[in-house]
Amino acid sequence: MQTTALRPRSLRALRTIFALTLREMSTTYGKSALGYIWALLEPVAALALMSVVFSLVMRQPALGTNFPLFFASGYLVFQIYSGVGNKIATAVQFNRPLLEFPAVTAVDAILARFLLNFLTQLLVIYVVLAGIIIIYDLQVHLNLPKILISLAMVGVFTLGVGSINCYLFVAIPSYSTVWAIANRPMFIISGVFFMFDDVPQPFRDILWYNPLVHVVGQMRSGIYASYDADYVSITYVVGLGLLCLVLGLLLLKRNLRRAMNR
């Protein structure tokens, strides 16, 4: 009887997540393809700008010979952390009126935002990388398992950090501003522009604790066959992400309603 009772709840949760995903899709990307085109053009423009600027002062990137591919290997996974993470963090605020209904929970809102935006970013990564390889006629031997591991790492970590922020954005309204300011250096210190191996000591040991350094390193080891990112710790990134996820879900379950009613 308990198993039978759980099935309708699971089905209701799936229907709720699906409905929230459709709502998110219509409000974020609109009812035409223009919204998805913009999601693709934004990273393309950023990569083009970075490639032009750095090619003026450097003969070749820190790894390989192609600037767009080098920056794409770091920027695209960082964009998941930045873009998808911000979407998750504002899931409660975006769906606040709907959370008054018993059938809709904060977890539903988080999962709907995560699934839509994460899958969208995966599509963007596929299109951009394929476009770079085809346009520049690069002889690249991609290691798909390593690339998928990198995407799984950033997905778990982003979901965890986003879940904590989802609660804190509601409980402490000014925290969103503090987070935006404190998070800005992450773009610079996550290995998008440089190689972790080139960082001198003792800064390299300190930088190792940045989870995004591991994500970028894992992605580059999957794109560049000659690159061995032996410093990458999958356990560290996934473990930290799961720890943040558990903490975030506990905060949302126990304290979200109280924070919303303040």
N, C-alpha and C positions, 0 to 999 in steps of 0.2 A: 504493500500500500504506500509506503514511503517513496519507493522508486516511481510509482505511478503519479504521485503528487508532485515529484520533482520535474517530471517531463513537461506538464503544462507551464510551469514556471520558466523552464529553459526556453520553451517555444515562445512564450510571451517576451522574454528578454531578447531573443533573436529578432522578433518582429519589431520590438522597440528600437533596437540598434539599427536595424535596416531602415526604419522610418526616419530616425535621426540622421542617418547617413544621406538619405535622399534630400532631407532638408538642408543639410550642410552643403551638399553638392549644388543645389539650386541657389543658395545664398552666396556661396564662395565663388563658384565658377560660372554662375548664370545658366540660362537655358540654351545658350549657343556654345559653339566650340571656341569662342574668343577667350574665355576664361582659361581654358586649358592651353591655348596657344601662348597666352601671357605667362603661364607657369613654366613654359618651355623657353620663352624668349628671355626671361629674367636671368637665369643662370648662363645662357649663351652670351648675353651682353656682358655679364660680369667676367666671364672667362676671356672674352675677346679683349676687354679693357686690361685685365691683368697680363695677358700675353703680350700685348703691344707695349705696355709700360716696361715690363721686365726685359723684353727683347732689345730695348734701347740701351740697357746698361749691362746686359749679360749676353754672351755668345750662345750659350745653351743652358737649359735648366739644370737643376741639381741632379736630376735622374733622367736618363734618356736624352733624346734630341728634339723633342717636340714640346713647346711651351703649353699649348692648349691641353694636351693629354696629361701633362704633369700637374697642372693646376686643377684640371677636372678630377683627377684621382684623389685630391684632397678636398676641394671645394664642394663637390656634390654630396659627399657623405656628411660634411659639416652642415650643409644646408638642411639635411634631415634633422639634425639636432636643433638647429636654430628655428627653422620654419615649422616643423611638425611639433617641436617642443612648445613653441608659443601657442599653437593651436590647442594643444592639450591643456595648457595652463589656463586658458580662457574658456574652457568647455562649460564650466558651471555658470559663468557670467553670461555666456552666449545663450544657454538653454535655461536660464533661471526661471522664466514663467512656466516652462514645461515640467520643471522639477516639483511643482506643486501637486502634480498628479502622482498618485501612489505607484502607478505602473512605470514611471520614469525615474531612474536613479542616476546619481553622479557617475557611477561606473559605466552605465549605458552611454552617457554623453561623452565620456572620455574615450571609450572604445570606438564609438562612431567617428569621432574626430581623428583618432589615431589611424584607423583602418583606411579611411578615405585619403587622408593627406600622405600617409606613408606609402600607400600603393601608387598615388600620383607621383611622388618623388621617385619611386622605383622606375616608373615609366619614363620620367624625365632623364634619369641616369642612363637607361638603355638607349634612348634616342640620341642623347648628347654624345655618349661614348661611341656609338655606332657611326654617328655623323662625323666625328673627328677622325676615326680610323679610315672611313671611306674617302673623305675629302682629301686627307693628306696621304692616302695610300700607304698607311703604316703596316709594317709586318709585325703584328702583335699577336703573341700566343697567350690568350687569356686563360687564367686558372679559375674556372667558374666556382669550384667549391670554396676557394679562399675569398673570392668576391662575395659570395653568399654569406659566409661567416662574418665578414666585415659588416654587411648590411644587417645581419641578425644582431650583432653586437651593438650597433648604433640604435637599432630599433628598441631593444630591451632597455638600454641606458636612457634613451629619450623618453620612453614611456614611464620609467621610474621617476626621473627628475620632473617630468611634466605633471605627474600625479601629485607630488608634493607641492609644486607651485600652484596647482589647481586649487588646493585648499588654502594656501597662504595668500593667494591673490584675493580671496574672499574674506579671510579672517583679518588680514592686515592690508587694507587698500593701498597704502603707500609702498608696500613691498614690491609691487610691480615696477615702480620707478627705480627702486634700489637694485632690483634684479637686472633690469635693462642696463643700468650703468655698470654694475659689477661684471656682467657677462660680456661686455664689449671686447675686453682683451682676449677672450677665448679664440676669436678669429685669427689673432696674430700668433698665439702661443700653441696652436693645435697642429702645426706642421703643414698647413696649406701652402705656405711660401717656401718652406725649407725642409731639409731632411733631419730627422731626429739624430741620426748618426753623426751629423756635422756639428751638433751643439757641444761646446766644450764643457768639461767638468768644472765646478760641481753642479752647473745648471742642468746638465743632462739628467742627473739623478733626481733633481727636483721636478723637472718637466715630465719624468716618467709617470708621476702620479696623476697627470691629466689624462683621463680616459680617452679623450678624442685623439690623442697622439697614437694610441694603440689601434683605434679604428682606422685612422688614415694610413698607418703603417701596414695594417692587414690588407687594406684595399690596394695599396701600391704593390704589395707582394703578389697580389692576384693579377695585376695588370702588367707588371714588369717581371718577366721570367727570371731575370738575372738578379733580382733584388730579394734578399733574405732578411726579413724583419724579425730577427731572433729575439728582440726585446719585447715583442708583443705578448701580452698576457690576456688571453680570452677569459680566463677564470676571473681575473680582477675586474674587467669591465662588466661582464655579465653578473657577477656576484654583487658588485656595487649597484648595478641597475635594479636587480631583484630586491636588494635591501631597501632602496629608495621606493620601489613600487609597494612593498609591504607596508612601509611606514606611511606612505601617502594614502593608501587605501584605508588604513586604520584611522588616520586623521579624518578622512572624509566620512567614514562610517560613524565615528563617535562624536565628532564635533562640528560637522558641516552645517547641520540644521541650526545649531546654536549660533554659529557665525553668520549665517544668512539672516537671522532674526535680530541681529544687533542694530 
